[in-house]
Amino acid sequence: MPERNERLDPIKSLDEESLSDQGQALSACPEEEEILVPSDMDGVRLDAFLSDFLGVSRTFIQRVIRDGYVKVFQGKRVKPSRPILAGESLRFRLPPPQRMDLVPEPVDFSVVYEDDDIIVVDKPAGVVVHPAPGHWRGTLVHGLLYSYPDIGTINDVVRPGIVHRLDSTTSGLLVVARNTESLNELQRSFKDREVGKFYLALSDGRVVGERISLDAPIGRDIHNRYRMTVTDDGKDARTDVYPLWNRGRYSFLICELHSGRTHQIRVHLRYLGAPLVGDELYGFRKKVRKNDSLLEGRVFLHAWKLVFPHPRTGEIMNFRSVLPLELSSVLSRVLSIGRN
């Protein structure tokens, strides 16, 4: 694989990760969620409970309740001041926020670089990038607002400064804007294919022994709404796969994205017959044997290298992230296969 340190490799804007696309999708079909009131919350005001549970301001949740997005007991509308009862069911749909006023909170992530315009974050697996149905607390955005309050003034939405994202079970590098000018310029860089993104991956199945360019369109799987698949009527998607080494049925890979469809690497590697280790959604479950799992709770996918022009100076910024311990230990176990 050619070295990319001295030149910038273009990459398509991440379609799945664009803020406008995600906002339109949420607006079109907000998901209803249900909460059972715990016993120690009996008698607490509805607005106070939901504000704390969702990590948003009480002003916002009061507006949500008054607009009829929160209901209890046979779908009846309620007032923000209503005391909740232990064991009762609260159902709610949060509308697409123009300004959610998130409550900042400390969140585990590392910062590998920062200046007045950008922050480059190394996100651990398990951290969701921004609030979404089912993930209202403890997101990267909550943590960024806690450590960098200035980003809350950038764009009047729930994802201030976020230009692209990683799945919750993927670790690695993200760039975040610290002001409106940087946000606009970074978005332009993604759109104009001026950003390079490279991932380290470990696959299980077909042995990948040579470079493969997967040019296969991706769309929603009609049999599983949580999953994407290669389909003729999907959106164009291309991933270049470079093998680093093989051991048994495992292949350690570098995956370079030239588009950014939802779950693109996971979908393309499944299509190749070499799904990611730890991928319960896209793995071939019939082949999984008891006590044969190398990795639980996340997929073996790490955003290893990020290359982009600085939004103010145009200087090519090049960052790499060390493979997390839980992944490097998996590599050690795989490399020991067949040794006496």
C-alpha positions in Angstrom: 0.0 0.0 0.0 1.4 3.4 -0.9 2.5 5.7 2.0 0.1 8.6 2.4 2.2 10.9 4.7 3.4 13.3 2.0 0.2 13.7 0.0 -3.5 13.9 0.6 -5.7 11.1 -0.6 -9.2 12.3 -1.5 -12.2 10.6 0.0 -15.9 11.2 -0.6 -18.0 13.1 1.9 -19.4 10.7 4.4 -23.0 10.4 3.3 -24.3 8.5 6.3 -22.5 10.9 8.6 -23.7 14.2 7.1 -25.6 16.2 9.7 -28.3 17.3 7.3 -29.1 13.8 6.2 -29.4 12.6 9.8 -31.5 15.6 10.7 -33.9 14.9 7.9 -34.2 11.2 8.8 -34.9 12.0 12.4 -37.5 14.7 11.4 -39.3 12.3 9.1 -39.7 9.5 11.6 -38.7 10.2 15.2 -38.6 6.9 17.2 -40.8 6.4 20.2 -39.1 5.2 23.3 -40.5 3.8 26.6 -39.2 4.3 30.2 -40.4 2.5 33.3 -40.2 4.8 36.3 -37.8 3.3 38.9 -39.1 3.0 42.5 -36.7 5.7 43.9 -38.2 8.2 41.5 -41.8 7.9 42.8 -43.4 11.3 43.2 -40.7 13.3 41.3 -41.9 15.9 38.8 -42.1 14.5 35.2 -40.0 17.3 33.7 -37.3 17.0 36.4 -37.1 13.2 35.8 -36.9 13.4 32.0 -34.5 16.3 32.1 -32.0 14.3 34.2 -32.6 11.0 32.4 -32.1 12.5 28.9 -29.4 15.0 29.8 -31.2 18.0 28.4 -32.4 21.3 30.0 -35.7 21.4 31.8 -36.8 24.2 29.5 -36.5 22.0 26.5 -38.2 19.0 28.1 -41.1 21.2 29.3 -41.7 22.3 25.7 -41.6 18.7 24.5 -44.2 17.7 27.1 -46.5 20.6 26.4 -46.3 19.8 22.6 -47.6 16.3 23.3 -44.5 14.3 22.7 -44.6 12.7 26.2 -47.5 10.4 27.3 -48.3 8.1 30.1 -51.1 5.6 30.9 -53.1 4.8 27.8 -51.5 7.5 25.8 -52.9 10.5 27.8 -51.1 13.8 27.6 -49.6 15.2 30.8 -48.3 18.4 32.3 -44.6 19.0 33.1 -45.4 19.3 36.8 -47.2 16.0 37.1 -45.7 13.7 39.7 -44.6 10.3 38.2 -45.4 7.0 39.8 -43.0 4.1 40.4 -43.5 1.4 37.8 -45.5 3.4 35.3 -44.6 3.6 31.7 -43.5 6.9 30.0 -43.6 7.0 26.3 -42.0 9.8 24.3 -40.9 10.9 20.9 -38.3 13.7 20.9 -38.8 16.1 18.0 -35.9 17.1 15.8 -34.3 19.8 18.0 -33.3 23.2 16.7 -31.5 23.8 20.0 -31.6 21.1 22.6 -29.5 22.8 25.3 -27.7 19.7 26.3 -26.4 19.5 29.8 -22.6 19.0 29.6 -21.1 16.0 31.5 -17.7 14.4 31.7 -17.2 11.6 29.1 -14.2 9.3 28.5 -12.3 10.3 25.4 -8.7 11.5 24.5 -7.6 14.6 22.7 -4.6 14.1 20.4 -4.5 17.6 19.0 -6.3 21.0 19.5 -5.9 24.6 18.4 -8.3 27.5 18.2 -10.1 26.0 15.2 -10.2 22.2 15.6 -10.1 19.3 18.1 -8.9 15.9 17.0 -10.4 13.3 19.3 -9.5 9.6 19.9 -12.9 8.1 20.7 -13.0 4.8 22.7 -15.4 2.1 21.7 -18.7 2.3 23.6 -19.1 6.1 23.3 -21.9 7.3 21.1 -20.9 10.4 19.1 -24.1 12.4 19.5 -27.5 12.1 21.2 -30.0 9.9 19.4 -33.0 7.7 20.3 -31.8 5.2 22.9 -28.6 7.2 23.6 -29.4 10.5 25.3 -26.7 10.6 28.0 -22.9 10.2 28.0 -22.3 11.0 24.3 -19.1 12.5 22.9 -21.1 15.7 22.3 -21.9 15.9 26.1 -18.2 15.5 26.9 -17.1 18.0 24.3 -19.5 20.6 25.7 -18.1 19.8 29.2 -14.5 20.3 28.2 -14.9 22.9 25.4 -18.0 25.1 26.2 -17.3 27.3 23.2 -18.4 24.7 20.7 -22.0 25.0 22.0 -22.3 28.3 20.2 -21.3 27.0 16.7 -24.4 25.6 15.1 -27.8 25.7 16.6 -28.4 21.9 16.6 -27.9 18.9 18.8 -24.5 18.1 17.3 -22.3 21.2 17.7 -19.0 21.0 15.9 -19.5 17.4 14.7 -18.6 17.0 11.0 -18.5 13.2 10.8 -18.9 10.3 13.2 -18.0 6.7 14.1 -20.3 3.9 15.2 -20.5 3.4 19.0 -18.5 0.1 18.8 -15.8 1.6 16.6 -12.8 3.4 18.2 -10.4 6.0 16.8 -10.0 9.4 15.3 -12.6 12.2 14.7 -12.1 15.9 13.9 -14.4 18.4 15.6 -14.8 22.1 14.6 -14.5 24.8 17.3 -16.0 27.7 15.4 -18.5 28.3 12.5 -15.8 29.1 9.9 -13.9 25.8 10.7 -17.2 23.8 10.6 -18.1 25.2 7.2 -14.6 24.6 5.8 -14.4 21.0 7.2 -17.8 20.2 5.7 -16.5 21.5 2.4 -13.4 19.4 2.6 -15.5 16.2 3.1 -17.8 17.2 0.3 -14.9 17.9 -2.1 -13.1 14.6 -1.3 -10.2 16.2 0.5 -10.3 14.0 3.6 -8.5 10.6 3.9 -9.8 8.0 6.4 -8.1 4.7 7.0 -9.2 1.9 9.4 -7.5 -1.1 10.9 -9.8 -4.2 10.8 -9.6 -7.9 11.7 -11.8 -10.2 9.6 -12.8 -13.8 10.1 -13.7 -16.0 7.1 -12.4 -15.7 3.6 -8.7 -15.1 3.7 -7.8 -11.7 2.1 -4.4 -12.3 0.6 -4.2 -9.3 -1.9 -5.5 -5.8 -2.3 -9.2 -5.7 -3.2 -11.2 -2.8 -4.3 -14.9 -3.3 -3.4 -17.1 -1.2 -5.6 -20.6 -2.3 -4.5 -23.7 -0.1 -3.8 -25.2 -0.2 -0.3 -28.8 0.2 0.8 -31.1 -0.8 3.6 -31.6 -4.6 4.1 -35.4 -5.2 3.5 -35.2 -8.2 5.9 -33.6 -6.4 8.8 -34.1 -2.7 9.3 -31.1 -2.4 11.6 -28.8 -3.7 8.8 -27.5 -2.5 5.5 -26.6 -4.7 2.5 -25.1 -4.7 -0.9 -27.9 -4.1 -3.4 -28.3 -3.0 -7.0 -30.6 -0.1 -6.0 -28.3 1.1 -3.2 -26.0 4.2 -3.2 -22.5 3.9 -4.7 -19.9 2.7 -2.2 -16.2 1.9 -2.6 -13.8 0.5 -0.1 -10.1 -0.4 -0.8 -8.9 -3.3 1.4 -5.2 -3.9 1.9 -4.1 -7.1 3.8 -1.3 -6.7 6.3 -1.0 -10.4 7.3 -3.1 -13.6 7.6 -3.2 -16.3 10.2 -5.6 -19.2 9.8 -9.0 -17.8 8.8 -8.2 -14.3 10.1 -6.9 -11.4 8.0 -5.5 -8.1 9.5 -6.5 -5.3 7.1 -6.3 -1.6 6.3 -9.6 -0.4 4.9 -9.6 2.9 3.0 -13.0 4.6 2.5 -13.9 6.4 -0.7 -17.5 6.9 0.3 -19.3 6.9 3.7 -22.4 4.8 3.6 -23.9 3.4 6.8 -21.8 0.5 8.2 -19.8 0.6 4.9 -16.7 -1.4 6.0 -18.9 -3.9 7.9 -21.2 -4.4 4.9 -18.4 -4.7 2.3 -16.4 -7.2 4.4 -19.5 -9.4 4.9 -20.1 -9.2 1.2 -16.5 -10.3 0.7 -17.1 -13.3 2.9 -14.8 -11.9 5.6 -16.9 -10.2 8.3 -15.3 -8.3 11.2 -14.3 -10.1 14.3 -16.9 -9.3 17.0 -19.6 -8.2 14.5 -22.8 -9.8 15.7 -24.9 -7.8 13.2 -23.0 -8.7 10.1 -21.1 -11.9 11.1 -22.1 -15.3 9.9 -23.6 -16.6 13.1 -23.9 -20.2 11.9 -20.2 -20.4 11.9 -19.7 -19.1 15.4 -18.9 -21.8 17.9 -19.2 -21.7 21.7 -16.1 -20.3 23.4 -14.7 -19.3 20.1 -15.3 -15.5 20.4 -12.2 -13.4 20.3 -13.9 -10.1 21.1 -17.1 -9.2 22.8 -19.0 -5.9 23.2 -17.5 -4.3 20.1 -16.3 -4.9 16.6 -12.6 -5.1 15.5 -12.6 -1.8 13.7 -10.4 1.2 14.5 -10.2 4.6 12.8 -6.5 4.5 12.6 -5.4 7.4 10.3 -7.1 10.7 9.5 -5.7 13.2 6.9 -7.3 16.5 6.1 -6.4 20.1 5.2 -6.5 22.5 8.2 -9.7 24.6 7.8 -7.8 27.9 8.4 -4.3 27.4 7.0 -4.8 24.6 4.5 -1.8 22.7 6.0 -2.2 19.0 5.6 -2.9 17.5 9.0 -2.0 13.8 9.5 -2.9 11.9 12.6 -2.6 8.2 13.6 -4.1 6.4 16.6 -2.5 3.5 18.4 -4.6 0.4 18.4 -6.4 0.0 21.8 -5.2 -2.7 24.2 -8.4 -4.8 23.8 -7.7 -5.0 20.1 -3.9 -5.5 20.2 -4.4 -8.4 22.6 -6.8 -10.0 20.1 -4.0 -9.8 17.5 -1.6 -11.4 19.9 -4.0 -14.3 20.4 -4.6 -14.7 16.6 -0.8 -14.7 15.9 -0.3 -17.4 18.5 -2.6 -19.8 16.5 -0.7 -22.9 15.4 2.3 -22.2 17.6 3.5 -24.9 20.0 
